[in-house]
Amino acid sequence: MHSRSPAVRSPWDGVYMDVLDYQWGVAVEFWKEIDALARENDVQVAIEMHPHNLVFSPVTLKRLVDEAGAANIGAEMDPSHLMWQGMDVIACIKWPGPLVFHAAVKDATLCPGADIRGVLDTSFTRVPADAPGKVPTGYGFWCNAWPENPAWKFVAVGIGNDIPYWTEFLRALAEIDPDMAVNIEHEDAACSQTEGLALAAKNLHAAAAAL
């Protein structure tokens, strides 16, 4: 399974560090319990590193694992969230190494809107409750509407990054576990579900063939 847990960004001011320390204290105790439950049931829990969560990078993932003394907590490697933060995805796989339990492929690209919005843009808007086709994110929660001129967006695999890039992505994962499953996560609004899945599969097969 994979999961996520919320946080403060850029604690350069002491008060924000206090908030962040509090969040870490709560999170570590919570994840100690989750890790104990996972060990008891022989389950690995893979956390998706996402920028609106406490664990949003390999460094913060390792901090959680270390401070919780966790043996069954690691990463679900969704590269798209690391891309729009400006991280080196290959380094983000190699640095935590065996802490990468699971992987998904989803591409992302920066857009012209980044020039005035920045990648921490909060210009999303709520979708009316009675609007058709709302996408659920959990019980009672829904995806918001993207800005007209976004700073970044998710795209089908191969649109944001080329096939050689994905070859190196697969190579880095295989160095950790040659049998690791790599799932396609499609969130490109410009493609239908089947179009996006077909394009991603085609490009991933080409990337794998180059290994």
ZALOMAR-408153 format. One record per atom (N, C-alpha, C, O, CB): x, y, z. Coordinates in pm, whole numbers, plus 32768, in hexadecimal, padded with zeros to 4 digits. Atoms other than C-alpha are relative to their C-alpha. Glycine has a CB too. Example, Ala and Ser with C-alpha at 12.3 -4.5 7.8 and 13.67 -1.06 7.14 Angstrom:
// ZALOMAR-408153
80597F898000/84CE7E3E830C/805A80788000/80C280768042/7F9D8003807D/7FAE7F897FFA/85577F9682CA/7FB3806D8049/7FE680DC805A/8029802E7F72/
// end
This chain:
// ZALOMAR-408153
80557F8A8000/800080008000/8059807B8000/80CD80748026/7FA08000807A/7FB37F857FF5/806E81687FE0/7FA9806B8040/7F2E8065803D/8032802F7F74/80497F9D7FB2/8011829780A9/804280897FF7/80AD80997FBD/7FF67FD58092/7FCB7F787FFC/8045840880E1/7FF88037808F/7FA17FFD80D1/7FB2805C7F9E/80207FBE7F7D/806E84F58244/801D80918017/8096809B802B/80447FBC8065/7FF87F788031/802E86D78235/80738051803F/8097803080AF/7F7F80458019/7F957FBA7FB9/814C87DA827A/801A808E7FD7/7FE480C27F75/807A7FB67FF0/7FD77F778018/81E5892E8289/80737FFE7F9B/80C37FA17F9B/802A80458085/7F937FF88060/82D08999816E/8061806E8029/803880D28064/7FCA80197F71/7F977F9B7FF0/84188A5B8188/8004803E808C/7FE280B3809C/7FED806D7F9A/7FFF7FCA7F77/84458A838302/807C8054801F/80C58037807E/7FF87F8E8064/7F8C7FAA7FEC/854E8B9682E5/7FEE8058807B/804F808480B8/801A80577F84/80217FB17F89/849E8C5783FC/7FEC7FA18075/7FB07F378067/7F8080587FE8/800580577F8B/84B88BC7855A/7F757FCC8022/7F667F5A804D/803680488076/8087802B7FDD/83408BBC858C/7FD37F8C7FA8/7F8B7F327FD5/7F9D80757FF4/8024806D8058/83198ADD845C/804A7F808025/80157F128014/801D80267F6F/7FB680757FD1/842789F784E1/7FB97FC18077/7FB67F478085/809080268025/804D80347F8D/835B89D88622/7F897FAF7FD0/7F6C7F448004/7FD18073805B/807480478037/822A89768556/802C7F7C7FC2/7FEC7F147FD6/7FB780567F96/7FCF80788042/82F5887E848B/802D7F978066/80137F218054/807380237FA1/7FD6805E7F99/839087E385C2/7F867FBD8040/7F887F45805C/80548049806C/807A80397FC7/823387B48651/7FC57F977FA1/7F9D7F2A7FCB/7F97806F801B/8037805E8062/81BD870F850F/80507F7F7FFC/80187F127FF7/7FFC80417F75/7FAD80788001/82E58623850D/7FE97FAC807B/7FE67F318073/809380267FF6/801A804B7F86/82A585C48675/7F827FAE7FF8/7F807F3A8021/7FF8805D8076/807F80478010/813D85678628/800E7F907F99/7FE17F207FAF/7F9180617FD5/7FF48062806D/819784B684E3/80537F878029/802D7F16800B/803E80427F86/7FA980707FDB/82B083E38574/7FB77F9E805A/7FC17F258048/807F80338044/804A805B7FA6/81D4835A868B/7F947FB37FB4/7F7F7F3C7FCC/7FC1804F8075/806880438050/80BC830F8593/803C7F917FAB/80087F227FA7/7FB780677FA6/7FC68062805C/81A2825E849D/80497F8F8048/805E7F25800E/805F80457FA2/7FCC80707FB0/8245819385B1/7F937F95800E/7FAE7F1D8003/80308030808B/8071805D7FF0/80EE80F885E9/7FE07FBC7F7B/7FC47F447F77/7F84804A8035/801B803A8084/80B880C68474/806A7F997FDD/804A7F2E7FA8/7FFA806E7F94/7F95805E801E/820C80218450/7FF27F808051/80087F13801C/80888041801B/801380777FAC/81C67F358574/7F907FAA7FC8/7F9C7F2F7FC3/7FE280288092/8070804A803C/807A7ED584D6/802A7FBE7F7D/80027F4D7F61/7F88805D7FE9/7FD080378080/81237EA48384/805A7F878018/804D7F227FD2/804B806B7FB0/7FA980727FE0/822E7DC3841C/7FAF7F87802D/7FC97F158004/80658027806D/8054806B7FCB/81277CF984D1/7FB87FB47F91/7FA07F3C7F9B/7F9B80398062/804C803D806E/80717CB98389/80557FE87F83/801F7FC77F19/7F8B80577FDC/7FA38017806E/81A87C9B82AB/7FD980527F85/7FD0801D7F16/80057F6C7FDE/80297FA3806B/81417DCD81DB/806680717FF8/8098809F805F/7F6F8039801A/7FAF7F8A8013/82177EDF8148/7FA680777FE0/7F4D806C7F8C/80687FEA7F8F/804E7F868017/8184803F8154/805780617FB2/80C0808C7FE2/7FCF803F8087/7FB27FA88057/81FD811C8037/7FC0808A7FFC/7F4C80987FD4/800C7FC57F70/80327F777FF8/81D482948064/801B804A7F7D/808B80487F4A/8041804C8077/7FF17FAD8077/819783717F35/80368088802A/7FF480D08075/7F79800D7FB2/7FC07F817FD9/8282849B7F56/7FBD80727FB2/7FD180817F3A/809B7FFC7FE3/80537F9B8041/819C85C17F0E/801780878042/801D808E80BD/7F6A7FD88006/7FDC7F7E7FC8/81E387377F3A/7FA2803C8068/7FCB809880AE/800D805D7F94/80517FC57F95/80B8877F801A/80037FAB807F/7FB37FC080DB/7F7080137FD2/7FF480577F8C/812486728112/808480148049/80E080538016/7FF27F707FD6/7F877FF77FB0/822986588222/80737FB87FB9/80E47FE97FB8/7FE97FC3808B/7F9C804A804D/82E385538154/7FEC80217F6D/7F8D7FF27F2E/7FF57F64801A/80117FD18089/831885F58001/807E7FEA7FAC/808480147F38/7FDA80937FFF/7F7F80138042/847D858A7FA6/80447F86803B/801B7F5680A4/805A807E800E/7FB780707FC5/8574846D7FDB/803B80238089/80427FCD80E1/806F7FD57FA3/7FC57FD87F81/8615853580F5/7F997FF98071/7FB77FC680DD/8039808F7FF6/806780047F98/84CF855C81B4/7FCB7F728015/7FA47F4E8084/7F8C805E7FDC/8028808D7FF1/847183F1816F/80617FB8805D/80387F7280B9/7FFC7FBA7F76/7F9C80437FAC/85B883788207/7FF98032808F/800E7FE580ED/808D80167FC7/800F7FCC7F78/8586845E8330/7F8F7FB88049/7F9F7F9280BD/7FE680987FFE/807080457FC1/843583BE8375/80267F708025/800B7F428093/7F8680007FA4/7FD7808B7FE8/84C2825E8354/80627FF88076/80557FA380CD/80417FC47F81/7F9A80017F97/85EC82AF8433/7FC580228089/7FE07FDE80EC/806F80627FDE/80357FD57F7F/852C83678543/7F977FA18036/7F867F9680B0/7FC6808B7FF4/806380627FD4/84198262854D/803E7F778018/7FFC7F1D804C/7F8F7FF57F9A/7FC180837FF6/851581458548/7FB57F987FAE/7FA87F247FD6/80087FD48091/805980548050/843E80B58433/804B7F9B7FAB/80B67FB87F76/7FA980577FA7/7FC880698055/84877F71837E/7FA87FE37F87/7FD77FAD7F23/80147F808050/805F8022806A/83507F5782A3/7FC4807B7FBE/7F5A80727F80/7F927FAA8038/802E7F848040/832780C0822F/806A802D7F9B/80E180327FBA/7FE5806F806A/7FA67FD18068/83BE813E80EA/7FB7805B7FA1/7F57809E7FC8/803D7F8A7FB4/80367FA18061/836D81FC7FAD/7FB37FBC7F90/7FD67F507F62/807080527FC5/8043801E807E/827281DD7E96/8034806A7F9F/801080DF7FA9/7F608002800E/7FBA7FA28057/8340827A7D80/7FA580307F8F/7F9F7FF37F24/807E7FC07FC7/804B7FBA8069/8252835E7CC0/805680777FD8/805C80D98022/7F6E802D8032/7FA07F978023/834C84387C02/7FC180877FE0/800480ED7FE8/80507FD67F8B/803D7F838030/8250853E7B8F/8006806F8069/801E80E38047/7F707FE87FD8/80007F987F98/824085F37CDE/808C8033801C/809E80A48049/7FC47FC98081/7F767FD57FEF/83BA85FE7CF0/802B80597F8B/807980B77F9C/805F7F86800C/7FDE7FB38078/83D186857B8C/7FDD8093800F/803180EA7FF8/7FB97FC77F86/80277F747FFE/830A87C07BC6/8039804C8077/802C80C6807F/7F6B800B8001/7FB37FBD7F97/83CF88067D02/808E80207FD2/80D880688016/80047FA8807E/7F7C7FE68036/8508880A7C28/80697F9D802F/80E07FBA8024/802980888024/7FA080647FD0/85A886D07CBA/80357FAB7F8D/7FFA7FA47F21/7FBE7FA6806A/7FC58060805C/868A85DB7C04/7FC47F788023/7FE97F3C8088/809E7FFF8008/804A80797FDF/85A984AA7BF7/805B7F86800D/80477F338066/7F967FE67F98/7FA680737FF9/86C183B17BB4/804C80028086/805A7F9B80C7/806580017F89/7FBE7FF37F7E/877E84357CE4/7FA07FDF8071/7FC87FA680D7/8039808E8012/8065801A7F9A/8639841D7DAA/7FE07F6B800D/7FA87F408071/7F81804D7FE0/800E80927FF8/862E82A87D59/807E7FC4803D/80767F6F8096/7FE47FC37F74/7F82803C7FD4/879D825B7D92/802280228090/80577FCD80D8/8072802D7FA6/7FD97FD67F79/87C783207ED5/7FBC7FAE806D/80007F7F80C8/7FE080938014/803F80547F99/86BE82667FA5/80127F6B7FE5/80037F198040/7F6D8020800A/7FE5808B8023/870A81227EE8/7F957F9E802D/7F247FA67FFD/80837FD6803A/806180677FD8/865F7FFD7F9A/7F8480338047/7F277FE78060/80447F9E8057/807B7FC87FC5/856680E9803D/7F9580177F97/7F2280347FB9/801E80838047/80667FF9806B/84B780F97EE9/7FC07F767FF6/7FFE7F177FC6/8040802D7F75/804880807FFD/83B27FE67F0D/7FB07FE77F81/7F9E7F757F57/7FA37FFD8078/8066800C8068/82CD802C7DE8/800E80787FA3/804380E07FCC/7F6F7FF8803D/7FF27F91805E/82BA81087CB2/7F8680117FA8/7F437FB07F85/807B7FED7FAA/80667FDD8062/81C081B87BD5/8041805C7F9A/809E80A57FBC/7F8280448043/7FCC7FA28063/820682707A91/7F9480667FDF/7F2680447FB2/802F7FB67F80/80577F908024/816583C37A63/805C80737FDC/80B980928026/7F9D80278075/7FA97F968032/81FF84DE799D/7FC780888027/7F5080958044/80117FF67F66/802A7F777FE2/81F1865479E3/805780607FB1/80C6803F7F86/800A801D8098/7FB37F9A8047/82618792793A/7FE18089803A/7F7080A38064/7FE17FFC7F69/80177F767FDA/828E88FC799D/7FBC80497F8C/7FD280287F18/808480478027/804E7FB68064/81AB89F178E7/802580958007/806280C18068/7F677FEC8016/7FE07F717FFF/81CA8B637889/7FCE8049807C/800980AD80A5/7FC780417F86/80367FBE7F89/80F68BBD79B8/806080038075/804C804F80D4/7F837FBD802A/7F9F80037F92/821F8B697A96/80498086800F/807D80A5807A/80667F917FEA/7FB47F837FF9/82B78CBB7A3F/7FC680618066/801180B1809F/800580427F77/803C7FA57F9E/81BE8D737B1E/7FBD7FB78074/7F997FF680D7/7F9C80597FBC/8043804D7F98/81278C5A7BEE/80617FB5805B/80497FA880D3/7F9F7F9F7FC2/7FA680557FB4/824F8B897C5B/7FC27F778015/7F497F668006/802180408086/803380887FF7/82308A167C9B/7FAE7FE8807E/7F6E7F7F8089/80727F9F7FFB/8053800F7F89/818A8A4D7DEE/7F7A80477FEF/7F39806A8052/80498038807B/807B7FB98022/805F8AEF7D41/7F867FC88049/7F757F4E8051/7FE97FFB7F6A/807C80297FBC/7F168AE77E02/7F8480377FB9/7F1D804E7FF8/800180308092/806E7FC3804B/7E368B6F7CEB/7F947F9E7FD4/7F407FC17F81/803780447F88/806980608020/7D638A357CD3/7F7A80328037/7F77807E8099/80227F73803A/80857FD57FD2/7BEB8A687CF9/7FA87F87801A/7FBF7F1C7FE2/7FBE805E7F98/805A806C7FDE/7AD489957D89/7FA07FE27F8C/7F74803C7F45/7FB18022807F/806380288064/79F188D07CA1/7F787FFD8045/7F6C7FC380B0/80247F737FC0/80847FFF7FC0/787D890B7CEA/7FD07F748025/7FEC7F137FDE/7F9A80427FA5/802B80817FCB/77DC87F57DB1/7FAA7FB27F9D/7FAD7F377F9A/7FB480138081/805C8044805C/76DC87AC7C9F/803C7FEE7F74/7FF67FC57F18/7F7E804E7FF6/7FC1800D8084/77D787AB7B7E/80127F6D7FDB/80377F1C8030/808780477FFD/7FEF808B802B/77DF866A7AB0/80957FDD7FF0/80E880357FD9/7FB47FE77F7B/7F78802E801C/791B859B7A90/806880268067/80DF80298048/802A80337F7F/7F9F7FDE7F98/79B985FF7BDA/80577F878021/80267F158021/7FB88034807F/7FA3806E7FE3/7AEC852F7C34/80187FF98096/804E805780D0/808680147FB4/7FEE800B7F6E/7AEF84B07D9B/80927FEA8027/80DD7FA77FE0/7FAB7F8E8036/7F7B80187FC9/7C2D84BA7E6B/7FF87FB88086/805E7F9780C2/804C80848010/801680427F7F/7B9684187FA0/7F6F80138026/7F21804A7FD8/805F8037806F/808B7FF37FD5/7A55840E8066/7FDB80928014/800E80D5806E/7FE77FB18082/802F7F767FF4/79A9855C802F/805F80697FC9/804780E17FDB/7FE6801E808D/7FA17F9F8037/7AD285FC7F7F/80107FE97F6A/80027F797F39/80897FF58047/7FFB80068091/7B05864D7E0F/8077804D7FCB/80A980A9800C/7F7F80367FC3/7F977FB38044/7C1286C17D1E/7FCE808D7FE4/7F5B80A07FBD/802D7FBB7F7D/80217F768021/7C1488397CF3/801B801B7F6C/80597FCA7F28/805080618058/7FE97FD9808B/7C1688EC7BA4/808780467FF5/80AB80988049/7F8F805D7FCD/7F7D7FC58016/7D6B894B7B19/7FF480907FD0/7F9080B47F91/80507FAD7F9C/7FFE7F788038/7DC68AB57ACD/80037FFA7F67/80307F977F2D/807C80508035/7FFF7FFD8092/7D9A8B1B7961/808F80037FC9/80A97FCF7F5D/7FB280797FCC/7F747FF5802A/7F0E8B64794A/80577FC5806E/8099800F80B7/802780967FE2/7FBF803E7F8D/7FA98A657A38/8098800D7FFE/80D580247F95/7FDB7F708008/7F6E80007FF6/810E8A627AB4/803A7F7C7FD2/80AB7F767FA0/802B801E808F/7FD580868025/812688EF7A71/7F857FAA7FEC/7F177FCF8017/80607FC2806C/8070805C8011/804D87CC7A0D/80347F727FEB/80A77F5D7FC4/7FA7802A7F89/7FE0808B801B/804A865379F9/7FE67FE47F6C/7F8480157F33/7FAD7FA0805B/80108024808D/807785C4789B/80197F6A7FF0/80527F2A8048/806080537FA5/7FEA808E801B/807B846B77FF/80967FE37FF8/80E580387FCD/7FBA7FD67F7D/7F7380277FFD/81C383AF7823/803E800F7F74/800A7FDA7F12/80107F6E8033/7FBD7FE98080/82B2841F7711/7FEB808C7FCA/803280B77F6F/7FD27F9D7F9C/80197F77802E/8223857D76E3/80568064804C/808E80C08012/7F6B80248010/7FAD7FA67FB0/82D786277801/80937FDD7FF7/80E980367FF5/7FD47FFE8090/7F7780308007/8412855377EB/800A7F947F95/7FAD7F467F82/80307FC9808A/7FF3805A8073/849A848976C6/801E7F6F8029/80327F51809F/806C80327FA4/7FEE808F7FE7/84CD831176A6/80867FE28043/80897F9180A0/7FF67FB27F7E/7F8380197FB8/864183177707/7FF880218095/80357FDE80E7/807080517FC1/80147FDC7F72/85D883C3784B/7FBE7F8D804A/7FE87F6880B7/7FAA8081800D/8049806C7FBF/84E482AB7899/80527F7F8003/803F7F2B805B/7F7B7FE87FBA/7FA580737FFB/85EB81A67841/80568007807E/80697FA380C2/805A7FFB7F81/7FAC7FF07F89/86C982347953/7FAD7FF2807F/7FE07FC280E5/804780877FFE/805C80127F90/859D823D7A3E/7FEF7F6B801E/7FFD7F408091/7F7780417FE2/801180917FEF/855E80CA7A06/80817FBD802B/80807F60807C/7FCD7FC17F7F/7F7E80397FDD/86D2807E7A1F/801C80148096/804A7FB980DB/807080407FAA/7FE77FE37F72/86EB81277B73/7FA97FA9805B/7FD77F7B80C3/7FE58094801D/805880577FB1/85BF80647BF5/80327F707FFE/80317F2C8064/7F7080077FCC/7FD3808B800E/864A7F1C7B6F/807D7FE58053/80947F74807E/801D7FE07F6D/7F8A80107FAC/878E7F577C2D/7FDA7FE68091/80267FA880DC/8059807C7FF7/8032801A7F79/86C07F517D6D/7FBB7F798006/7FD47F298061/7F9E806F802C/804B807E8004/85D97E337D0D/7FDA7FE37F6F/7F8280257F38/7F808007805B/801C801E808D/85D97D977BB0/7F707FD67FE7/7F3F7FDF7F76/805B7F937FD0/808A802F800F/847B7D107BF0/7F988066802D/7F2280458038/7FED7F80804D/805F7F9C7FD1/83DE7E557C68/7F97801F7F96/7FB8803E7F23/804980818029/806C7FDD805C/828B7E907BC9/7FFC80987FEE/801180E3804E/7F767FCB8034/800A7F71801E/82637FE37B1F/7F7680197FC5/7F597FED7F55/8072802F7F9E/808A7FE9802A/80FB80597B04/7FF280877FBA/803480E87FDE/7FA37FFA8079/801D7F828046/807A81627A15/7F92804A804C/7F298013806A/7FD57FE67F6B/80657FAB7FC0/7FC382807ABF/7FDF80707F9E/803280C87F86/8032803A808A/80247FA1806A/7F07834C79BA/7FAF80748038/7F438060806E/7FB27FB97F91/80497F897FD3/7EA284B27A10/800F80737F9D/800E80E87FC4/8032802B808A/7FF47F998067/7ECA856B78C7/7F7380247FCF/7F327FD47F8C/805A7FCF7F89/80887FD78023/7D8686307896/7FEB80117F6B/7F7980177F3D/7FDE80808046/800C7FEF8091/7DD2865A7723/7FE97F7C7FB7/7FCC7F7C7F40/807D80437FCA/80128085803D/7DB784E376E3/7F8F7FB58046/7F787FC880BD/80847FAE8006/806180597FC0/7CA083EC771F/804C7F988051/80C67F8D8045/7FA27FBD7F96/7FC080677FAE/7CE482D27813/80497F9A7FA8/80BB7F757FC5/7F997FB88058/7FC280668055/7D2881D976FC/807280397FAD/80D77FF67F98/7F977FC17FA4/7F957FC0804D/7DF682CE762B/807E80148055/80ED7FF68029/7FD180867FC7/7F8F7FE77FA8/7ED1832E7750/80457F80802A/80C07F7A8030/7FD3804B807A/7FC780817FD8/7F0081C777BE/804D7FC27F8D/80BB7F8C7FA1/7F917FA18030/7FBE803C8075/7F578153765D/808380487FE1/80E880087FC4/7FA280067F85/7F877FB3801C/8053826D762A/806C7FE28068/80E17FCF8046/7FE280967FFD/7FA0801D7F96/80F7822D777B/803A7F747FEF/80B37F617FFE/7FBD800D808A/7FD0808A8010/810C80B5773B/80617FF77F8A/80C87FB47F93/7F887FA07FEA/7FA880018076/81A380EE75E2/808980398021/80EF7FFE7FFF/7FC080507F8B/7F827FC07FE0/82AC81D97666/80507FB38069/80CB7FAF8063/7FE6808D8031/7FB980507F9B/82FF80FF7793/803A7F817FC3/80A87F587FE7/7FA17FDC8073/7FC880768046/83287FCC76B5/807E80267FB2/80E07FDC7FB0/7F957FC17FA0/7F8A7FD2804A/8417809675DD/8073801D805F/80E780008041/7FDD807E7FAD/7F997FE57F9D/84D281097713/803E7F818036/80B77F788047/7FC880538072/7FD080817FCC/84EB7FA67799/80547FB77F99/80B67F757FBD/7F8A7FA8802A/7FB580448069/85657F247649/808D80377FF4/80E67FF27FC3/7FB9800E7F7A/7F7C7FC3800A/868C80137660/805B7FDD8075/80D180018076/7FF380967FF7/7FAE80267F8E/87047F8477AB/806B7F9C7FD5/80BB7F6F8028/7FA97FC38070/
// end
